[in-house]
Amino acid sequence: MHAHATAFVGLATPAAVPAAPPAGFVPRRLARGQVLCAPGDGRNLVFCVASGRLRVHLSGTNRELTLAFLEPGDVYSTHSPAWVTAAAAATVWTIDTRAFLHRLSEDPALLPPVMAVLGRLLTGAVGLVEDLAFREVPARLARFVLGLVQRRGEPCGEGWRVPLDLSLEDIASLLGSTRQTVSALVSQWQREGVLERRGRRCLRIPSAHALQALERVAGRCEPAGTSPGRRTRRPRAPHSATVYVPPGAESREPIPL
């Protein structure tokens, strides 16, 4: 394995990022909100995130959709139809794409971190399309919170404590919604006891089962045998803290929080 390849193998955590950029890479610092690249700007670079966080997103006149966040160790390219913006102060190491491809042809060990990011972007894009097509905002938010519980939840009494390093605006962009809508739902769920906010960087989930039930009610629910090309119109699901199991389930009793 070439010496430069060892700098990228296993870049899954910030601790794995080398202290100095590999040979041929040029460091660049970005302030929060600074754009690294935009669609059609002509630059053709590969970059590695050394510190901070970058956001890959699509941008319209009055709306943005976030496809992924890039963390330390992630490798991505400026030759993209999406915007890449610093979500926090960040440092990236850049290299010309041709030089990177030459290195890649010499040592395929550089490929795994690139494929990991592309896979995450594809998964995020497919999930976003599915959510926008088949789920209402309460279901998207419930699924997002459940994902946080599964990945990062820490047992706390009868529930879970979940570190939250994204703002409500970031979450709304990931869900294809607006900050106002997400904020209103979070406030409503706090009043109903579905979740609790512990400052801006922490959530407490008293019952993941309640959120799962809420997601089933508000999510996609088409009768068996319905053609994929035809959608059945259904009433908007209630946001009440007393969540009912959908028709067809074994129990039809309300699930108290």
The 8 nearest C-alpha neighbors of each residue, nearest first, counted from 0:
[[1, 2, 4, 106, 5, 108, 3, 107],
 [0, 2, 4, 3, 106, 5, 105, 108],
 [1, 3, 4, 5, 0, 6, 21, 22],
 [4, 2, 1, 5, 6, 21, 22, 7],
 [5, 3, 6, 1, 2, 7, 109, 108],
 [4, 6, 8, 7, 3, 2, 1, 0],
 [5, 7, 4, 3, 8, 17, 21, 16],
 [8, 6, 5, 10, 4, 109, 9, 112],
 [7, 9, 5, 10, 6, 4, 108, 109],
 [8, 10, 11, 7, 15, 112, 12, 111],
 [9, 11, 72, 15, 7, 8, 12, 16],
 [10, 12, 9, 72, 15, 13, 73, 71],
 [11, 13, 14, 15, 10, 72, 71, 16],
 [12, 14, 71, 15, 16, 72, 11, 50],
 [13, 15, 12, 16, 17, 10, 11, 71],
 [16, 14, 10, 13, 12, 17, 11, 9],
 [15, 17, 13, 14, 72, 10, 49, 18],
 [18, 16, 19, 6, 15, 20, 14, 49],
 [17, 19, 16, 20, 49, 15, 21, 14],
 [20, 18, 17, 21, 16, 26, 49, 22],
 [21, 19, 24, 92, 22, 17, 18, 26],
 [22, 20, 3, 24, 23, 19, 6, 17],
 [21, 23, 24, 20, 3, 25, 19, 2],
 [22, 24, 21, 94, 25, 20, 98, 93],
 [25, 23, 94, 93, 92, 22, 21, 20],
 [24, 26, 93, 92, 94, 27, 23, 20],
 [27, 25, 92, 91, 93, 24, 90, 28],
 [26, 28, 91, 90, 92, 25, 29, 93],
 [29, 27, 90, 89, 91, 30, 26, 88],
 [28, 30, 89, 88, 33, 90, 85, 31],
 [29, 31, 88, 33, 32, 89, 85, 28],
 [30, 32, 87, 88, 85, 86, 33, 29],
 [31, 33, 85, 86, 84, 30, 34, 87],
 [32, 34, 30, 85, 31, 84, 29, 35],
 [35, 33, 84, 36, 83, 85, 32, 37],
 [34, 36, 83, 84, 33, 37, 85, 29],
 [37, 35, 83, 34, 77, 82, 40, 38],
 [36, 38, 82, 40, 39, 81, 83, 35],
 [39, 37, 80, 81, 40, 82, 79, 36],
 [38, 40, 41, 37, 80, 78, 79, 42],
 [39, 41, 37, 38, 42, 36, 78, 77],
 [42, 40, 39, 43, 78, 38, 77, 37],
 [43, 41, 40, 44, 77, 78, 36, 39],
 [42, 44, 78, 77, 96, 41, 95, 45],
 [45, 43, 95, 96, 77, 94, 76, 42],
 [44, 46, 76, 96, 94, 93, 75, 95],
 [47, 45, 93, 92, 75, 74, 76, 91],
 [46, 48, 74, 92, 91, 73, 49, 72],
 [47, 49, 91, 71, 72, 73, 50, 90],
 [48, 50, 71, 91, 90, 47, 72, 16],
 [51, 49, 71, 90, 89, 48, 52, 91],
 [50, 52, 89, 88, 87, 71, 90, 70],
 [51, 53, 70, 86, 87, 69, 89, 85],
 [54, 52, 85, 69, 86, 84, 68, 83],
 [53, 55, 68, 84, 83, 86, 85, 67],
 [56, 54, 83, 67, 66, 82, 65, 68],
 [55, 57, 65, 82, 66, 64, 81, 54],
 [58, 56, 64, 81, 63, 82, 65, 59],
 [57, 59, 63, 62, 56, 64, 60, 82],
 [60, 58, 62, 61, 63, 57, 64, 56],
 [59, 61, 62, 58, 63, 57, 64, 56],
 [62, 60, 59, 63, 58, 177, 64, 57],
 [63, 61, 59, 60, 58, 64, 177, 172],
 [62, 64, 58, 57, 59, 172, 65, 56],
 [65, 63, 172, 57, 56, 175, 173, 66],
 [64, 66, 56, 173, 172, 67, 55, 57],
 [65, 67, 56, 55, 123, 124, 120, 64],
 [68, 66, 55, 65, 120, 54, 69, 123],
 [67, 69, 54, 53, 55, 70, 52, 66],
 [70, 68, 53, 52, 73, 54, 67, 71],
 [69, 71, 52, 73, 72, 48, 68, 51],
 [72, 70, 48, 49, 13, 50, 73, 51],
 [71, 73, 10, 48, 16, 11, 70, 49],
 [74, 72, 48, 71, 47, 70, 69, 112],
 [73, 75, 47, 113, 46, 112, 72, 48],
 [76, 74, 46, 45, 113, 47, 73, 77],
 [77, 75, 45, 78, 44, 46, 79, 74],
 [76, 78, 44, 79, 36, 43, 45, 42],
 [79, 77, 43, 76, 42, 44, 80, 41],
 [78, 80, 81, 77, 38, 76, 82, 37],
 [81, 79, 38, 82, 78, 39, 37, 57],
 [82, 80, 57, 79, 56, 38, 55, 37],
 [81, 83, 37, 56, 55, 36, 57, 38],
 [84, 82, 55, 36, 54, 35, 34, 56],
 [85, 83, 34, 54, 53, 35, 33, 32],
 [84, 86, 53, 32, 31, 87, 33, 54],
 [85, 87, 53, 52, 31, 54, 32, 84],
 [88, 86, 31, 85, 52, 51, 89, 30],
 [89, 87, 30, 31, 51, 29, 85, 86],
 [90, 88, 51, 29, 50, 28, 87, 52],
 [89, 91, 28, 50, 49, 27, 29, 48],
 [90, 92, 48, 49, 27, 47, 26, 46],
 [91, 93, 26, 47, 25, 46, 24, 27],
 [94, 92, 46, 25, 24, 45, 44, 91],
 [93, 95, 24, 45, 44, 96, 46, 23],
 [96, 94, 44, 98, 97, 45, 99, 43],
 [95, 97, 44, 99, 45, 98, 43, 100],
 [98, 96, 100, 99, 95, 101, 44, 94],
 [97, 99, 101, 95, 96, 100, 102, 94],
 [98, 100, 96, 102, 101, 97, 103, 95],
 [101, 99, 103, 97, 102, 98, 96, 104],
 [102, 100, 98, 104, 99, 103, 97, 105],
 [103, 101, 105, 99, 100, 104, 106, 98],
 [102, 104, 100, 106, 107, 105, 101, 109],
 [105, 103, 101, 102, 106, 100, 107, 99],
 [106, 104, 102, 103, 101, 107, 1, 100],
 [105, 107, 103, 108, 104, 102, 109, 1],
 [108, 106, 109, 103, 110, 104, 105, 102],
 [109, 107, 106, 110, 4, 8, 111, 103],
 [108, 110, 107, 4, 103, 111, 7, 106],
 [109, 111, 113, 108, 107, 112, 114, 103],
 [112, 110, 114, 113, 109, 115, 108, 8],
 [113, 111, 115, 114, 110, 74, 73, 116],
 [114, 112, 74, 110, 111, 115, 116, 117],
 [113, 115, 117, 111, 116, 112, 118, 110],
 [114, 116, 112, 118, 113, 117, 111, 119],
 [115, 117, 119, 118, 113, 114, 120, 73],
 [118, 116, 114, 120, 119, 115, 121, 113],
 [117, 119, 121, 115, 116, 120, 114, 122],
 [118, 120, 116, 122, 117, 121, 123, 115],
 [119, 121, 117, 123, 118, 122, 67, 124],
 [122, 120, 124, 118, 123, 119, 125, 117],
 [121, 123, 119, 125, 120, 124, 126, 118],
 [122, 124, 120, 126, 121, 125, 66, 119],
 [123, 125, 127, 121, 126, 122, 66, 120],
 [126, 124, 128, 122, 127, 123, 121, 129],
 [125, 127, 129, 123, 124, 128, 122, 130],
 [126, 128, 130, 124, 129, 125, 123, 131],
 [129, 127, 125, 131, 130, 126, 132, 124],
 [130, 128, 126, 132, 127, 131, 133, 125],
 [129, 131, 134, 127, 133, 132, 128, 126],
 [130, 132, 128, 129, 133, 134, 127, 175],
 [133, 131, 129, 130, 128, 134, 127, 135],
 [132, 134, 219, 130, 129, 131, 218, 135],
 [135, 133, 218, 130, 219, 138, 131, 132],
 [134, 136, 138, 137, 217, 218, 139, 133],
 [135, 137, 139, 138, 140, 134, 176, 174],
 [138, 136, 140, 139, 135, 141, 217, 184],
 [139, 137, 214, 141, 217, 218, 136, 140],
 [140, 138, 136, 142, 141, 137, 143, 174],
 [139, 141, 143, 137, 142, 138, 136, 144],
 [140, 142, 138, 144, 143, 139, 214, 210],
 [143, 141, 145, 139, 140, 144, 146, 138],
 [142, 144, 140, 146, 141, 145, 139, 147],
 [143, 145, 147, 141, 146, 142, 140, 148],
 [146, 144, 148, 142, 147, 143, 141, 149],
 [145, 147, 143, 149, 144, 148, 142, 150],
 [148, 146, 144, 150, 145, 149, 151, 143],
 [147, 149, 152, 145, 146, 151, 150, 161],
 [150, 148, 146, 147, 152, 151, 145, 144],
 [151, 149, 147, 148, 146, 152, 145, 161],
 [150, 152, 148, 147, 149, 161, 153, 162],
 [153, 151, 148, 161, 159, 160, 149, 150],
 [152, 154, 160, 159, 155, 161, 151, 148],
 [155, 153, 159, 158, 160, 156, 152, 157],
 [154, 156, 159, 158, 160, 157, 153, 203],
 [155, 157, 158, 154, 159, 205, 160, 153],
 [158, 156, 155, 205, 159, 154, 206, 204],
 [159, 157, 205, 155, 204, 156, 206, 154],
 [160, 158, 154, 155, 204, 153, 152, 203],
 [159, 161, 203, 153, 152, 155, 202, 154],
 [160, 162, 152, 202, 201, 151, 203, 148],
 [163, 161, 201, 200, 202, 164, 160, 151],
 [162, 164, 200, 201, 165, 161, 202, 199],
 [163, 165, 200, 162, 166, 201, 199, 169],
 [166, 164, 163, 169, 170, 167, 200, 168],
 [165, 167, 169, 168, 170, 164, 199, 163],
 [168, 166, 170, 169, 178, 171, 165, 182],
 [167, 169, 178, 171, 166, 170, 172, 177],
 [170, 168, 166, 172, 167, 171, 165, 173],
 [169, 171, 167, 173, 172, 168, 174, 166],
 [172, 170, 176, 174, 168, 177, 178, 173],
 [171, 173, 64, 175, 169, 65, 170, 174],
 [174, 172, 65, 170, 171, 175, 64, 169],
 [175, 173, 171, 172, 176, 170, 139, 127],
 [174, 176, 172, 64, 173, 171, 131, 177],
 [175, 177, 171, 174, 172, 180, 178, 136],
 [178, 176, 171, 180, 179, 181, 172, 175],
 [177, 179, 168, 181, 171, 180, 182, 167],
 [178, 180, 182, 177, 181, 183, 168, 176],
 [181, 179, 183, 177, 182, 178, 184, 176],
 [180, 182, 184, 178, 183, 179, 171, 185],
 [181, 183, 179, 185, 180, 184, 178, 186],
 [182, 184, 186, 180, 181, 185, 179, 187],
 [185, 183, 187, 181, 186, 182, 188, 180],
 [186, 184, 188, 182, 187, 183, 189, 181],
 [185, 187, 189, 183, 184, 188, 182, 190],
 [186, 188, 184, 190, 189, 185, 183, 191],
 [189, 187, 191, 193, 185, 190, 186, 194],
 [188, 190, 186, 192, 194, 195, 187, 191],
 [191, 189, 187, 188, 192, 186, 193, 194],
 [190, 192, 188, 240, 189, 193, 187, 239],
 [191, 193, 189, 194, 190, 188, 256, 195],
 [194, 192, 188, 191, 189, 205, 240, 204],
 [195, 193, 204, 189, 192, 203, 188, 205],
 [194, 196, 203, 189, 202, 197, 204, 192],
 [197, 195, 202, 198, 201, 203, 194, 199],
 [198, 196, 201, 202, 195, 199, 203, 200],
 [197, 199, 200, 196, 201, 202, 195, 163],
 [198, 200, 201, 197, 196, 163, 166, 202],
 [201, 199, 163, 198, 164, 162, 197, 202],
 [200, 202, 162, 163, 197, 161, 199, 198],
 [203, 201, 196, 161, 197, 195, 160, 204],
 [202, 204, 160, 195, 159, 194, 161, 196],
 [203, 205, 194, 159, 158, 206, 160, 202],
 [204, 206, 158, 194, 157, 203, 159, 193],
 [207, 205, 208, 209, 204, 158, 193, 210],
 [206, 208, 210, 209, 211, 204, 145, 205],
 [209, 207, 211, 206, 210, 212, 213, 254],
 [210, 208, 212, 207, 211, 206, 213, 256],
 [209, 211, 213, 207, 212, 208, 141, 214],
 [212, 210, 208, 214, 213, 209, 207, 215],
 [211, 213, 215, 209, 210, 214, 208, 242],
 [214, 212, 210, 216, 211, 215, 242, 217],
 [213, 215, 138, 211, 217, 212, 218, 216],
 [216, 214, 212, 218, 213, 217, 211, 245],
 [215, 217, 213, 214, 218, 245, 236, 212],
 [216, 218, 236, 138, 214, 215, 213, 135],
 [219, 217, 134, 138, 215, 214, 216, 220],
 [218, 220, 133, 134, 221, 217, 215, 216],
 [219, 221, 218, 222, 216, 215, 233, 217],
 [220, 222, 231, 219, 223, 225, 230, 233],
 [223, 221, 225, 224, 220, 231, 226, 230],
 [224, 222, 225, 221, 226, 220, 227, 231],
 [223, 225, 226, 222, 221, 227, 229, 231],
 [226, 224, 223, 222, 227, 221, 229, 230],
 [225, 227, 228, 229, 224, 230, 223, 231],
 [228, 226, 229, 225, 230, 224, 221, 231],
 [227, 229, 226, 230, 225, 231, 224, 221],
 [230, 228, 226, 227, 231, 225, 232, 221],
 [229, 231, 232, 228, 227, 221, 225, 226],
 [232, 230, 233, 221, 229, 225, 222, 220],
 [231, 233, 230, 234, 221, 235, 229, 220],
 [234, 232, 231, 235, 220, 221, 236, 230],
 [235, 233, 236, 232, 237, 217, 231, 216],
 [234, 236, 233, 237, 217, 135, 216, 238],
 [237, 235, 217, 216, 234, 238, 218, 233],
 [236, 238, 239, 235, 217, 216, 242, 213],
 [239, 237, 240, 236, 137, 213, 242, 188],
 [238, 240, 241, 237, 242, 191, 188, 187],
 [239, 241, 191, 242, 238, 193, 256, 192],
 [242, 240, 239, 255, 254, 253, 243, 256],
 [241, 243, 254, 253, 240, 213, 212, 239],
 [244, 242, 253, 254, 245, 241, 252, 251],
 [243, 245, 251, 212, 248, 246, 242, 253],
 [244, 246, 216, 248, 243, 247, 215, 251],
 [247, 245, 248, 244, 251, 249, 250, 243],
 [248, 246, 245, 249, 250, 244, 251, 222],
 [247, 249, 250, 246, 245, 244, 251, 252],
 [248, 250, 247, 251, 244, 246, 252, 245],
 [251, 249, 248, 252, 244, 247, 253, 246],
 [250, 252, 244, 253, 243, 249, 248, 246],
 [251, 253, 250, 254, 243, 244, 242, 255],
 [254, 252, 243, 242, 255, 241, 251, 244],
 [253, 255, 242, 241, 243, 252, 256, 209],
 [256, 254, 241, 253, 242, 240, 209, 243],
 [255, 254, 209, 192, 240, 241, 193, 206]]
